[in-house]
Amino acid sequence: MSIYIGGLPPHVDEDRIVDPFKKFGPVTGRFCAGFAFIDYPEQHMADVAMDHIRPVVASEGNLGGYPGVTLSWGKRSIVLKYQEELAEKKRRDREREGRRERN
């Protein structure tokens, strides 16, 4: 699942950006001028990484020594989170309906 990193300079040392994310699982970095995506194979790894790295970036004002960096969810992660929430809502609705039918 993807984490979007914005506000990067056009040329960065990719290892300085990717390394902080590696402690939360295997990652792949995709870099373009000014932004990057960090991809994890599973959403829970990206969730933990965001929970730990986002506050550090906010308090220190940088990531890997690059100031002004922003973190947000990549599109794939947003879609997956929505799908998971929708599936959970449907499951709860089915449980409620089953209880009503038994009563």
VEXZA-288414 format. One record per residue (C-alpha): residue in one letter; x, y, z. Coordinates in steps of 0.05 Angstrom, whole numbers, plus 5000, padded with zeros to 4 digits. Layout:
// VEXZA-288414
AXYZ;...
END
This chain:
// VEXZA-288414
M500050005000;S502550704984;I504851295024;Y505651934984;I511552395001;G510953094973;G515253714977;L521753374958;P527153734919;P528153494848;H534253064864;V534452674930;D538552124960;E533251584956;D536251185013;R535251785061;I527851775045;V526751015043;D530950805103;P526151065158;F520550655128;K524449995124;K523649845199;F516149745188;G516749225133;P519549115063;V518749735019;T519549964948;G520750694933;R518251034870;F521351714858;C519752294812;A522153014813;G518953314875;F515252714903;A515651974918;F511451374937;I513450864989;D509950204976;Y508749655027;P506048965009;E500749005064;Q496449575090;H497849455163;M505349575151;A503750245119;D499050415176;V504450295229;A509550685188;M504951285182;D503251255256;H510651295274;I513651725219;R508252255208;P508952555278;V516552565272;V516152925206;A511153415235;S515353575296;E522253585263;G519853905198;N523753445153;L524752735128;G531752485116;G534253205124;Y529653485070;P525354045100;G518154185080;V516353465065;T509153235071;L506352535081;S499552285060;W496251655036;G497351444964;K491151314923;R491550554929;S491650595005;I485651065006;V481650594962;L483549985003;K481750335069;Y474950525039;Q473749815016;E475549535084;E470950025119;L465249865071;A466249115081;E466149205157;K459749615152;K456449085109;R458548545159;R455448935217;D449149055177;R448448305163;E449448145237;R444048645257;E439348365204;G440647655229;R438947865301;R432548185278;E430347565240;R431547125302;N427347575346;
END
